[in-house]
Amino acid sequence: MSKKQILLVALNAKYIHSNPAVYSLAAYANQISNNVGIAEYTINDRYEDILRGILMKRPEVIGFSVYIWNAELMKELIEDINKIAPKIRLMAGGPEAGNDPESYLRFCELVMIGEGEENFRQIALSIKDGKEIPLEKMQGIAYKNPDLRINTGDPDLFLDMDKIPFLYQDLQAFENRIIYYESSRGCPFNCSYCLSSIEKRVRYRSMDIVKSELQFFLDKKVKQVKFVDRTFNSLRKRAIEIWSYIKEHDNGVTNFHFEIGADLLEEEELQLLSDMRPGLVQLEIGIQTTNEPTLEAIHRSADNSRIFHNVKALRKAFNINLHTDLIAGLPFEGYATFKKSFNDIYPLYADQLQLGFLKVLKGTDIYAKRFDYGLIYASRQPYEVFATKWISYEEMAKLHRVCDSLELFYNSGMFRHSLRYLEDYFESPFDMFESIADYMQEEKLWGLGLSVKRKYELLEDFGLKHGAGGNWSLWICFDQMLHTHSSRRMKAKKQFSWMEGDKTYLFDYEKIHPVTGEASYSLL
């Protein structure tokens, strides 16, 4: 790529991720300026390589895309680049910079607040023409006046979604990476911990454009397309039309991920989704808590009983990869009520139960009420809660260990049958994972790199120590057979001496279920 005046820098959490924000800014600006380039790295790359890679491109202006996972590293880069090459003009944007502009204006001449395409296009064109950036006339930016006061302007700029160019005409940069696709912006809901609640207006890309762009992904057989729409099915008719389109044009390869409000689903959507090819669709469903005072405090009006009904209906066909979310550290939720929320949600048997911890983000209602709620949280990113009025630091630390045991043995998907069997030996699912966490602590196993084989051994030993009898060891072996194979053994026979009698199974590793990740099997 030829040298560009402006370089947009992204630091992603992993290589498979990309940053649609910088691609959108660059594409929209380059329609008229053609002077913007992109440099993507990950937070796991060597710092010296990132710094050198940016400076060797010799940009005149650098824009940094700042998020909660990369903010500290971005601040280091900004400061060091300012030391090494003080003539380079530095700018910042993204939710972390936009919600804390003062921290970035120490070395940056301006910070973008909120949506950035229109402002950035004006900036790029001014730089191309060698003109001063018209700071006083621009809305939604922060910059230093001569008297060092911050002028933030009005950040409520709303771009027509149809004006944004398609970002993926050239897929070379996205090989073996997740494609993030935006068909709408904004969120109709008002969850108190979420930055998306700040922008109430939801805007949609035209359906004809969406369909043509989805067809591009289907024709190219992209592995996964992840919709970044905050609540994809906020418009029911639109969601049905898009789901119907990908079902009718399914290429047998591409997977589509959606974040949805499960309580908004009606019978038509449930039937449509249940008829999808296994693995075509992945749904993320944020439940967060079942504690009523907490739901009221965080402004969530979702009907959890309806969510449970709909998730159970979706689970029946086992054709959709389902993720459910819980958040620890919310107001009015202590250890006991969180345990109840966990036990309420666990029997949905989603493919992943994602246990997260509250982040106290500037600009949210939770942040405004941090003192009322007695929130003690990290002073640096990701601003995670340590304790609240209702839950102690020690209890939060214990929940982290429960989360780790959940990741190892539930979210890995490798112990689906074993865990169902083991549940009967504990008072509740939470008690089971709490006991696994205690076992891992007692055995000094946290922090060790555990092989797949070792994990099966550990769970078997744990179950035996907690009285699991009967077919327990056989269920461990059965799960292991479903997930363990070698390149030289694509089929395997194994006899199991169940308490009810001997059975021989044929496991076929050439036929892996796209949702469970398990080998197909049959009785011989």
C-alpha positions in Angstrom: 0.0 0.0 0.0 1.3 3.4 -0.9 2.2 5.8 1.9 -0.8 7.5 3.5 -0.9 10.9 5.3 -3.1 9.5 8.1 -2.7 6.2 9.8 -5.5 4.7 11.9 -4.1 2.3 14.5 -6.1 -0.6 16.0 -4.9 -3.0 18.8 -7.2 -6.0 18.9 -7.5 -8.5 21.7 -6.7 -11.5 19.4 -5.5 -12.0 15.9 -8.9 -13.5 14.8 -10.6 -10.2 15.8 -10.6 -7.1 13.6 -11.6 -3.5 14.2 -14.6 -2.4 12.1 -14.5 1.1 13.4 -11.2 2.0 11.7 -12.3 0.3 8.5 -15.5 2.3 8.5 -13.7 5.6 9.2 -11.1 4.9 6.5 -13.7 3.8 3.9 -16.0 6.8 4.5 -13.1 9.3 4.4 -11.3 7.8 1.4 -14.3 8.2 -0.8 -13.2 11.9 -1.1 -9.7 12.1 0.5 -7.9 8.8 -0.3 -5.2 9.6 2.3 -6.1 7.2 5.1 -4.4 3.9 5.9 -4.9 1.3 8.6 -2.4 -0.6 10.9 -3.8 -3.4 13.0 -1.9 -5.2 15.7 -2.9 -7.2 18.8 -2.3 -6.5 22.5 -0.2 -9.7 22.5 2.3 -8.4 20.0 5.7 -7.2 21.2 5.4 -3.6 22.1 8.6 -2.7 20.3 7.2 -4.3 17.1 4.0 -2.3 17.3 5.8 1.0 18.0 8.4 0.4 15.2 5.7 -0.8 12.8 3.7 2.4 13.2 6.6 4.8 12.9 8.2 3.0 9.9 5.0 3.8 8.0 6.0 7.5 8.4 2.5 9.0 8.8 1.9 12.7 9.3 -1.1 12.0 11.5 -2.0 9.0 13.6 -5.5 8.2 14.9 -5.8 5.7 17.8 -8.9 3.5 18.3 -9.2 3.1 22.0 -11.2 0.5 23.8 -11.3 -1.0 27.3 -9.0 -3.9 26.4 -6.2 -1.7 24.8 -6.4 1.6 26.6 -3.3 1.3 28.8 -1.2 0.1 25.8 -2.6 2.9 23.6 -1.6 5.5 26.2 1.9 4.2 26.2 2.1 4.3 22.4 0.7 7.8 22.3 3.2 9.1 24.9 6.2 7.3 23.3 5.4 8.4 19.8 5.1 11.9 21.0 8.6 11.7 22.5 10.2 10.0 19.4 8.4 12.0 16.7 6.8 15.1 18.2 5.9 16.5 14.8 3.4 13.7 14.1 -0.1 14.9 14.9 -1.9 12.5 17.2 -5.7 12.0 17.6 -7.8 9.5 19.5 -11.3 8.1 19.4 -13.4 5.1 20.5 -15.4 4.7 23.8 -12.4 4.9 26.2 -11.0 8.1 24.7 -14.4 9.6 24.1 -15.5 9.1 27.7 -12.3 10.4 29.2 -10.9 13.0 26.7 -8.8 14.8 29.3 -6.5 11.8 29.7 -5.8 11.8 26.0 -5.5 15.5 25.3 -2.2 15.6 27.1 -0.5 14.4 23.9 -3.4 14.3 21.3 -4.6 17.5 19.6 -8.2 16.3 19.5 -10.4 13.4 20.7 -13.5 12.1 18.8 -16.6 11.7 20.9 -19.3 9.3 19.8 -19.8 8.5 16.2 -16.9 9.6 14.1 -17.3 9.1 10.3 -18.5 12.6 9.4 -16.0 14.4 11.6 -13.1 12.2 10.5 -13.9 12.7 6.8 -13.7 16.5 7.4 -10.4 16.0 9.2 -9.0 13.9 6.5 -10.1 16.3 3.8 -8.6 19.3 5.6 -5.3 17.5 6.0 -5.2 16.5 2.4 -5.9 20.1 1.3 -3.3 21.5 3.7 -5.9 23.4 5.6 -6.5 23.9 9.3 -9.0 21.5 10.9 -12.1 23.7 11.6 -12.3 22.7 15.2 -14.7 25.4 16.3 -17.2 24.4 13.7 -17.1 20.7 14.4 -19.6 18.8 16.6 -18.7 15.8 18.8 -15.0 16.4 19.4 -12.8 17.5 22.4 -9.8 19.7 22.0 -7.8 22.3 24.0 -8.7 25.9 23.7 -5.8 28.3 24.3 -6.9 28.6 27.9 -6.8 24.8 28.2 -10.5 24.4 28.7 -12.0 21.3 27.0 -14.7 22.0 24.4 -16.6 18.8 23.7 -19.3 20.2 21.4 -22.4 18.2 20.7 -21.6 14.4 20.2 -25.1 13.6 18.9 -24.2 13.2 15.2 -26.2 10.5 13.4 -24.9 9.3 10.0 -27.3 7.7 7.5 -26.3 4.0 7.8 -26.6 3.6 4.0 -23.8 6.1 3.4 -21.2 3.9 4.9 -19.3 1.9 2.2 -19.2 -1.9 2.4 -16.0 -2.7 4.3 -15.1 -6.1 3.0 -14.8 -6.0 -0.8 -11.2 -7.1 -0.3 -11.2 -10.1 2.1 -7.5 -10.7 2.0 -6.9 -8.7 5.2 -9.6 -10.8 7.0 -8.4 -14.3 6.1 -8.9 -16.6 9.1 -10.5 -13.8 11.1 -14.0 -13.0 12.3 -16.0 -10.7 10.0 -17.9 -8.1 12.1 -20.9 -6.7 10.4 -23.1 -3.7 11.4 -26.6 -3.6 10.1 -27.8 -1.2 12.8 -26.5 1.3 15.4 -27.9 2.2 18.8 -29.9 0.3 21.3 -33.5 0.7 22.3 -32.9 -0.4 25.8 -31.4 1.4 28.8 -29.2 -1.1 30.8 -27.5 1.0 33.4 -24.0 -0.6 33.0 -23.8 -0.4 29.2 -22.4 2.4 27.0 -24.9 1.5 24.3 -27.7 2.8 26.5 -26.4 6.4 25.9 -27.5 6.5 22.3 -31.3 5.8 22.3 -31.9 6.3 18.6 -31.6 3.1 16.6 -30.7 3.4 12.9 -30.8 0.6 10.3 -29.0 -0.1 7.1 -31.5 -0.6 4.2 -32.6 -4.2 3.7 -31.6 -4.4 0.1 -28.1 -3.3 1.0 -27.9 -5.8 3.9 -29.1 -8.7 1.7 -26.6 -7.9 -1.0 -23.7 -7.7 1.5 -24.8 -10.9 3.2 -24.9 -12.6 -0.2 -21.3 -11.4 -0.7 -20.2 -13.3 2.5 -22.2 -16.3 1.4 -20.7 -16.4 -2.1 -17.2 -16.0 -0.6 -18.0 -18.8 2.0 -16.8 -16.7 4.9 -16.5 -18.9 8.0 -18.2 -16.6 10.5 -20.1 -13.2 10.3 -20.7 -11.6 13.7 -23.4 -9.0 13.7 -22.5 -6.2 16.1 -26.0 -4.9 16.3 -26.7 -4.4 20.1 -30.2 -6.0 20.0 -30.5 -7.6 16.6 -34.2 -8.4 16.8 -35.4 -5.0 18.2 -37.4 -4.8 14.9 -39.2 -8.2 14.7 -40.1 -8.0 11.0 -36.6 -7.0 10.0 -35.0 -9.9 12.0 -37.4 -12.4 10.4 -36.5 -11.1 6.9 -32.7 -11.4 7.5 -33.0 -14.9 9.2 -35.2 -16.1 6.4 -32.7 -14.8 3.8 -29.7 -16.6 5.3 -31.8 -19.8 5.7 -32.9 -19.7 2.1 -29.3 -18.9 0.8 -27.4 -21.1 3.2 -24.1 -22.2 1.7 -23.5 -24.9 4.3 -20.4 -23.2 5.6 -21.0 -19.7 6.9 -22.1 -19.2 10.5 -24.0 -16.0 11.6 -23.8 -14.7 15.2 -26.5 -12.4 16.6 -27.0 -10.8 20.0 -30.7 -10.9 20.7 -33.4 -10.1 23.2 -34.8 -13.6 23.7 -38.0 -12.3 25.3 -38.9 -10.6 22.0 -39.1 -13.8 20.1 -42.5 -15.1 19.1 -43.6 -18.4 17.7 -42.8 -17.5 14.1 -39.2 -16.7 14.9 -38.9 -19.8 17.1 -40.1 -22.0 14.3 -37.9 -20.3 11.8 -34.8 -20.6 13.9 -35.6 -24.3 14.8 -35.6 -25.1 11.1 -32.1 -23.7 10.5 -29.2 -25.9 9.5 -27.3 -27.0 12.6 -24.4 -24.5 13.0 -25.9 -21.8 10.7 -26.8 -19.5 13.5 -25.3 -18.6 16.9 -27.3 -16.6 19.5 -26.0 -14.6 22.4 -28.7 -14.0 25.1 -27.9 -11.6 27.9 -29.9 -12.6 31.0 -27.5 -11.0 33.5 -29.6 -11.8 36.6 -32.9 -13.1 37.8 -33.0 -11.0 41.0 -35.9 -8.6 40.7 -34.5 -5.7 42.7 -31.4 -5.9 40.6 -33.3 -6.0 37.3 -35.2 -2.8 38.4 -31.9 -1.0 39.4 -30.2 -1.7 36.1 -33.3 -0.8 34.1 -33.8 -4.1 32.5 -37.4 -4.8 31.6 -36.9 -8.2 30.0 -39.3 -10.9 30.9 -37.1 -13.7 32.2 -39.9 -16.2 32.3 -40.4 -15.7 28.6 -36.7 -15.8 28.0 -36.5 -19.2 29.7 -39.5 -20.5 27.7 -37.9 -19.3 24.4 -34.4 -20.6 25.2 -35.8 -24.0 26.1 -37.8 -24.0 22.8 -34.6 -23.1 20.8 -32.6 -25.8 22.7 -35.0 -28.7 21.6 -33.7 -28.9 18.0 -30.0 -28.6 19.1 -29.3 -26.8 15.9 -28.3 -23.4 17.3 -25.2 -22.6 19.3 -26.7 -20.8 22.4 -24.8 -18.5 24.7 -26.3 -17.1 27.9 -24.7 -14.3 30.0 -24.6 -13.6 33.7 -23.0 -10.5 35.4 -21.6 -10.7 39.0 -21.3 -7.5 41.1 -24.6 -5.8 40.0 -26.4 -3.6 42.6 -28.7 -5.4 45.1 -27.1 -8.8 44.3 -25.1 -10.6 46.9 -23.5 -14.0 46.8 -26.7 -15.9 47.7 -28.8 -14.1 45.1 -26.1 -14.5 42.5 -26.1 -18.2 43.3 -29.9 -18.3 42.7 -29.5 -16.5 39.4 -26.9 -19.1 38.4 -29.1 -22.0 39.4 -32.1 -20.4 37.6 -30.2 -20.1 34.3 -28.0 -23.2 34.3 -30.8 -25.7 33.6 -31.3 -24.0 30.2 -28.1 -25.9 29.2 -26.9 -23.3 26.8 -23.7 -24.2 25.0 -21.9 -21.5 26.9 -22.9 -19.9 30.2 -20.7 -16.8 30.2 -20.1 -15.5 33.7 -18.9 -11.9 33.5 -18.0 -9.3 36.1 -19.4 -5.8 36.3 -17.3 -3.1 34.6 -17.9 0.5 35.9 -17.7 2.6 32.7 -17.7 6.3 32.6 -20.8 7.7 31.1 -23.1 5.0 32.3 -25.8 5.2 35.0 -23.9 2.7 37.1 -20.9 5.0 37.1 -23.1 7.9 38.2 -24.4 5.9 41.2 -21.0 4.3 42.1 -21.0 5.9 45.5 -24.6 5.1 46.3 -23.9 1.4 45.5 -20.6 1.3 47.4 -18.7 0.2 44.3 -15.1 -0.6 44.8 -13.5 -1.2 41.4 -10.2 -1.2 39.5 -8.7 2.2 38.8 -7.5 1.0 35.4 -9.1 -0.8 32.6 -11.3 -2.8 32.5 -12.6 -1.1 35.7 -13.9 -4.4 37.1 -15.8 -4.4 40.4 -13.9 -5.8 43.4 -16.8 -5.4 45.9 -20.1 -3.6 46.5 -22.6 -2.9 49.3 -23.9 -6.4 48.8 -20.9 -8.6 48.0 -17.5 -8.6 49.6 -14.1 -8.8 47.9 -13.6 -12.4 49.3 -16.9 -13.4 47.8 -16.1 -11.9 44.4 -12.7 -13.7 44.5 -14.6 -16.9 45.1 -16.9 -16.2 42.1 -13.8 -15.8 39.9 -12.7 -19.3 40.8 -16.3 -20.6 40.1 -16.1 -18.8 36.8 -12.7 -20.5 36.0 -14.1 -23.9 36.9 -17.1 -23.2 34.7 -14.8 -22.3 31.8 -12.7 -25.5 32.2 -15.5 -28.0 32.5 -18.7 -26.5 31.2 -17.9 -24.0 28.5 -15.2 -26.2 27.0 -18.1 -28.5 25.9 -16.1 -31.6 26.6 -18.0 -32.8 29.6 -21.7 -32.4 28.6 -22.8 -35.9 29.6 -20.6 -36.2 32.7 -21.7 -33.0 34.2 -25.4 -33.8 33.7 -24.8 -37.1 35.6 -22.7 -35.4 38.3 -25.5 -32.8 39.1 -27.4 -35.4 41.1 -24.7 -35.6 43.7 -24.9 -31.9 44.6 -27.7 -29.7 46.0 -27.5 -27.3 43.0 -25.4 -26.7 39.9 -23.7 -23.7 41.6 -22.7 -26.0 44.5 -21.2 -28.4 42.0 -19.0 -25.7 40.4 -18.2 -24.1 43.7 -16.9 -27.5 44.9 -14.9 -28.0 41.7 -13.3 -24.6 42.3 -12.5 -25.6 45.9 -11.0 -28.9 44.7 -8.8 -27.1 42.2 -7.6 -24.8 44.9 -6.9 -27.6 47.4 -5.0 -29.6 44.7 -3.0 -26.4 43.7 -4.1 -26.8 40.1 -4.9 -23.2 39.2 -2.4 -21.6 36.9 -1.2 -24.9 35.5 -1.4 -25.8 31.8 -3.7 -28.8 31.9 -3.9 -31.2 28.9 -7.2 -32.5 27.7 -6.5 -35.9 29.1 -5.6 -34.4 32.5 -8.9 -32.5 32.6 -10.8 -35.8 32.2 -8.7 -37.4 34.9 -9.3 -34.5 37.3 -13.0 -34.4 36.9 -13.2 -38.2 37.3 -11.2 -37.9 40.5 -13.3 -35.0 41.8 -16.5 -37.0 41.2 -15.2 -40.1 43.0 -14.2 -38.0 46.0 -17.8 -36.5 46.1 -19.5 -39.9 46.0 -20.3 -40.2 42.3 -20.8 -43.9 41.8 -22.7 -46.1 39.4 -21.8 -45.2 35.8 -19.7 -42.1 36.7 -16.3 -43.2 35.4 -18.0 -44.6 32.3 -19.6 -41.2 31.5 -16.2 -39.6 31.8 -14.9 -42.1 29.3 -17.9 -41.6 27.1 -17.3 -37.9 26.9 -13.7 -38.5 26.3 -14.5 -40.7 23.3 -16.8 -38.1 21.9 -14.0 -35.5 21.8 -10.7 -37.4 21.5 -9.3 -38.8 18.3 -6.1 -38.7 16.3 -5.5 -38.1 12.6 -4.9 -41.8 12.2 -8.1 -42.9 13.8 -11.2 -41.3 12.3 -13.5 -44.0 13.6 -13.3 -46.1 16.8 -15.2 -48.8 18.5 -15.5 -49.1 22.3 -17.5 -51.3 24.7 -19.0 -49.8 27.8 -20.0 -52.0 30.7 -22.9 -49.9 32.0 -24.7 -51.0 35.1 -27.7 -51.8 33.0 -25.6 -54.0 30.6 -22.8 -54.0 28.0 -23.1 -51.8 25.0 -20.6 -51.3 22.1 -20.5 -47.9 20.2 -19.0 -46.8 17.0 -17.6 -43.2 17.2 -17.3 -41.4 13.9 -14.8 -38.5 14.1 -15.5 -37.5 10.4 -19.0 -36.4 11.5 -18.6 -33.7 14.2 -21.8 -32.0 15.3 -21.5 -28.3 14.5 -23.1 -27.2 17.7 -21.9 -29.7 20.4 -18.5 -30.4 18.8 -19.1 -34.1 19.5 -18.4 -37.0 17.2 -21.5 -38.9 16.0 -21.9 -42.3 17.5 -24.1 -45.4 17.0 -24.8 -48.6 18.8 -23.4 -51.8 17.2 
